Amino acid sequence: MCNRYRLTAKQAEVMATFGIRPPYEPDETFPAGDIFPTGKKTPFYGAVIVKDGDDRRVERMEWGVPTQVPSKRDPSVKLTKYVTNVRNLSSSFWRSMLTTPARRCLVPVTSFSEYGLAPGEDGKKPLHWFDIPSRPIFAFAGIWRPTERGNAYGFLTTEPNAIVAPIHPKAMPVVIHDDDYDRWLSAPWDDVADVVAPYPSQLMTVST
């Protein structure tokens, strides 16, 4: 589960990467640095790219879509869980967003992290960072929805590729190829579902 990623690029670099034309509003949140999931009490925000008519725009949203889950102690009691990584694409809750192009977004990233399986000499699991050298800024396949606290987003995960699997064998984020940005933001779900696939491992690097 990816619960920490980075966006260390400047605003103009992000805008240019995703085809957003100037002038840009002054924004002190770029570069954002490390981005963490939202909290129940304190919201945290990430930048996402959404469709705006024929154009695109950047919007700040909370990372973590609130859902109601039954309490383990008392199933009749519902608790709020903030979901950051979306894997169950057959769920009606997520499909309502997946099948609505306006509820899809691009999540700009410069690198993402996963903890290793085995603790190091200090007893802590090492944090590994993955990036794509040929794409200094890339994007996760995101979905979003309005909430009582404002708009919130999560991103899709899939089977890990050969570089991620030894470190995190359960899943990796869905990284969208540049040529698929328009499809993800506008195409019917049946025509874009094929983007949910592991990114080619030979194009990625990992560091600690």
BELURZI-V894792 format. One record per residue. N is the residue number from 1. RES is the residue in three letters. PHI is phi in whole degrees, -180 to 180 (NA if undefined). Layout:
n=N res=RES phi=PHI
n=N res=RES phi=PHI
This chain:
n=1 res=MET phi=NA
n=2 res=CYS phi=-83
n=3 res=ASN phi=-120
n=4 res=ARG phi=-164
n=5 res=TYR phi=-142
n=6 res=ARG phi=-124
n=7 res=LEU phi=-136
n=8 res=THR phi=-102
n=9 res=ALA phi=-84
n=10 res=LYS phi=-76
n=11 res=GLN phi=-56
n=12 res=ALA phi=-62
n=13 res=GLU phi=-68
n=14 res=VAL phi=-65
n=15 res=MET phi=-60
n=16 res=ALA phi=-65
n=17 res=THR phi=-61
n=18 res=PHE phi=-105
n=19 res=GLY phi=70
n=20 res=ILE phi=-96
n=21 res=ARG phi=-83
n=22 res=PRO phi=-72
n=23 res=PRO phi=-78
n=24 res=TYR phi=-105
n=25 res=GLU phi=-68
n=26 res=PRO phi=-57
n=27 res=ASP phi=-144
n=28 res=GLU phi=-81
n=29 res=THR phi=-85
n=30 res=PHE phi=-105
n=31 res=PRO phi=-72
n=32 res=ALA phi=-83
n=33 res=GLY phi=76
n=34 res=ASP phi=-74
n=35 res=ILE phi=-116
n=36 res=PHE phi=-118
n=37 res=PRO phi=-62
n=38 res=THR phi=-68
n=39 res=GLY phi=-112
n=40 res=LYS phi=-67
n=41 res=LYS phi=-105
n=42 res=THR phi=-112
n=43 res=PRO phi=-74
n=44 res=PHE phi=-121
n=45 res=TYR phi=-124
n=46 res=GLY phi=-129
n=47 res=ALA phi=-90
n=48 res=VAL phi=-131
n=49 res=ILE phi=-106
n=50 res=VAL phi=-123
n=51 res=LYS phi=-76
n=52 res=ASP phi=-133
n=53 res=GLY phi=68
n=54 res=ASP phi=-89
n=55 res=ASP phi=-111
n=56 res=ARG phi=-126
n=57 res=ARG phi=-145
n=58 res=VAL phi=-96
n=59 res=GLU phi=-134
n=60 res=ARG phi=-91
n=61 res=MET phi=-135
n=62 res=GLU phi=-74
n=63 res=TRP phi=-92
n=64 res=GLY phi=139
n=65 res=VAL phi=-87
n=66 res=PRO phi=-71
n=67 res=THR phi=-133
n=68 res=GLN phi=-100
n=69 res=VAL phi=-127
n=70 res=PRO phi=-71
n=71 res=SER phi=-68
n=72 res=LYS phi=-68
n=73 res=ARG phi=-76
n=74 res=ASP phi=-143
n=75 res=PRO phi=-57
n=76 res=SER phi=-76
n=77 res=VAL phi=-95
n=78 res=LYS phi=-99
n=79 res=LEU phi=-115
n=80 res=THR phi=-90
n=81 res=LYS phi=-119
n=82 res=TYR phi=-96
n=83 res=VAL phi=-93
n=84 res=THR phi=-99
n=85 res=ASN phi=-116
n=86 res=VAL phi=-108
n=87 res=ARG phi=-117
n=88 res=ASN phi=-82
n=89 res=LEU phi=-77
n=90 res=SER phi=-87
n=91 res=SER phi=-64
n=92 res=SER phi=-62
n=93 res=PHE phi=-62
n=94 res=TRP phi=-79
n=95 res=ARG phi=-65
n=96 res=SER phi=-62
n=97 res=MET phi=-86
n=98 res=LEU phi=-60
n=99 res=THR phi=-85
n=100 res=THR phi=-113
n=101 res=PRO phi=-52
n=102 res=ALA phi=-66
n=103 res=ARG phi=-99
n=104 res=ARG phi=-101
n=105 res=CYS phi=-147
n=106 res=LEU phi=-106
n=107 res=VAL phi=-108
n=108 res=PRO phi=-66
n=109 res=VAL phi=-143
n=110 res=THR phi=-109
n=111 res=SER phi=-167
n=112 res=PHE phi=-133
n=113 res=SER phi=-124
n=114 res=GLU phi=-146
n=115 res=TYR phi=-82
n=116 res=GLY phi=-69
n=117 res=LEU phi=-78
n=118 res=ALA phi=-106
n=119 res=PRO phi=-64
n=120 res=GLY phi=-84
n=121 res=GLU phi=-63
n=122 res=ASP phi=-86
n=123 res=GLY phi=85
n=124 res=LYS phi=-106
n=125 res=LYS phi=-73
n=126 res=PRO phi=-70
n=127 res=LEU phi=-96
n=128 res=HIS phi=-106
n=129 res=TRP phi=-115
n=130 res=PHE phi=-112
n=131 res=ASP phi=-142
n=132 res=ILE phi=-125
n=133 res=PRO phi=-54
n=134 res=SER phi=-78
n=135 res=ARG phi=-134
n=136 res=PRO phi=-57
n=137 res=ILE phi=-126
n=138 res=PHE phi=-128
n=139 res=ALA phi=-143
n=140 res=PHE phi=-86
n=141 res=ALA phi=-81
n=142 res=GLY phi=-108
n=143 res=ILE phi=-134
n=144 res=TRP phi=-148
n=145 res=ARG phi=-157
n=146 res=PRO phi=-70
n=147 res=THR phi=-135
n=148 res=GLU phi=-64
n=149 res=ARG phi=-97
n=150 res=GLY phi=122
n=151 res=ASN phi=-74
n=152 res=ALA phi=-137
n=153 res=TYR phi=-131
n=154 res=GLY phi=-142
n=155 res=PHE phi=-135
n=156 res=LEU phi=-78
n=157 res=THR phi=-124
n=158 res=THR phi=-149
n=159 res=GLU phi=-61
n=160 res=PRO phi=-73
n=161 res=ASN phi=-86
n=162 res=ALA phi=-68
n=163 res=ILE phi=-90
n=164 res=VAL phi=-87
n=165 res=ALA phi=-55
n=166 res=PRO phi=-65
n=167 res=ILE phi=-98
n=168 res=HIS phi=-138
n=169 res=PRO phi=-75
n=170 res=LYS phi=-81
n=171 res=ALA phi=-169
n=172 res=MET phi=-144
n=173 res=PRO phi=-64
n=174 res=VAL phi=-81
n=175 res=VAL phi=-94
n=176 res=ILE phi=-91
n=177 res=HIS phi=-69
n=178 res=ASP phi=-51
n=179 res=ASP phi=-69
n=180 res=ASP phi=-101
n=181 res=TYR phi=-58
n=182 res=ASP phi=-63
n=183 res=ARG phi=-60
n=184 res=TRP phi=-64
n=185 res=LEU phi=-87
n=186 res=SER phi=-140
n=187 res=ALA phi=-82
n=188 res=PRO phi=-58
n=189 res=TRP phi=-57
n=190 res=ASP phi=-63
n=191 res=ASP phi=-91
n=192 res=VAL phi=-128
n=193 res=ALA phi=-61
n=194 res=ASP phi=-70
n=195 res=VAL phi=-72
n=196 res=VAL phi=-78
n=197 res=ALA phi=-157
n=198 res=PRO phi=-63
n=199 res=TYR phi=-74
n=200 res=PRO phi=-56
n=201 res=SER phi=-65
n=202 res=GLN phi=-68
n=203 res=LEU phi=-95
n=204 res=MET phi=-113
n=205 res=THR phi=-131
n=206 res=VAL phi=-134
n=207 res=SER phi=-145
n=208 res=THR phi=-120
